[in-house]
Amino acid sequence: MSAPAPDPAPSPAARQAARHIHAVVSVLRELDLGDTPPAAAYRAEEPSRDAR
């Protein structure tokens, strides 16, 4: 049984997307969200009809 062929090199667009995702994840990891309740704790309310 032979080893599988290596994957072809990713396209420039795929490499750029991967760099962008890595940068976004890095920033999100740096944020301190320890005191922020989960989104389920918030309740969306309808906008006031008086606001114009």
C-alpha positions in Angstrom: 0.0 0.0 0.0 1.5 3.4 -1.0 1.3 6.7 0.8 -1.5 9.1 -0.4 -0.4 11.8 -2.8 0.3 15.1 -1.1 -2.4 17.8 -1.5 -1.7 20.5 -4.1 -0.6 23.8 -2.8 -3.5 26.1 -1.8 -4.3 28.9 -4.2 -3.3 32.5 -3.3 -7.0 33.3 -2.5 -7.1 30.4 -0.1 -3.9 31.4 1.6 -5.2 35.0 2.0 -8.4 33.8 3.4 -6.6 31.6 5.9 -4.4 34.5 7.0 -7.5 36.7 7.5 -9.3 34.0 9.5 -6.1 33.5 11.6 -5.9 37.3 12.3 -9.6 37.5 13.3 -9.3 34.5 15.6 -6.2 35.9 17.2 -8.0 39.2 18.0 -11.0 37.4 19.4 -8.8 35.4 21.7 -7.2 38.6 23.0 -10.6 40.0 24.0 -11.6 39.6 27.6 -15.2 38.5 27.5 -15.3 36.9 30.9 -18.0 39.1 32.2 -20.1 39.1 29.1 -23.2 36.9 29.4 -24.0 34.6 26.5 -26.2 35.9 23.7 -29.2 33.8 25.0 -29.3 36.1 28.1 -30.3 39.1 25.9 -33.8 39.7 24.7 -34.5 41.5 21.5 -37.2 44.1 21.9 -39.2 45.8 19.3 -38.2 49.4 18.6 -40.4 52.1 20.2 -43.0 53.4 17.9 -42.3 56.9 19.3 -38.8 56.9 18.0 -38.7 58.6 14.6 
